[in-house]
Amino acid sequence: MSLTDLSLISPLISNMLQGGRVAEIDPYYCLETMNHILVQFFDSYLKGQGRFTSAGTYCRANHS
């Protein structure tokens, strides 16, 4: 559930749906990264602006 905003709204329900397992990634970082990638994708393919490549779009080493 860390790929949805449910973990921000209700961490308790999110953890219950994950079987009690806590996600290893910060939910804010996950959502910000996904939003950034989606904006790049849609700008490229729908607006024809810029270039989108999936290579290197997510790197946990860049997470601070």
C-alpha positions, 0 to 999 in steps of 0.5 A: 500500500505504500504506492498509494496515498492511503499510508499518508491518510491512515497508516493503521489501515494501510498496515492492516491491509499489508498484513502488519508489515511496515513499508521500508520506504517513506510514503512521502518520498514514494508519492513524490517520486511517482508523481514526478515520473508520471508528469514526465511521462504525460508531458512527453507522450501527451503534450509532446514536450521533453523526452521520457525514459524509464531508465534511471527514473527511480534510484533509492540511493538518491533518497535522503 
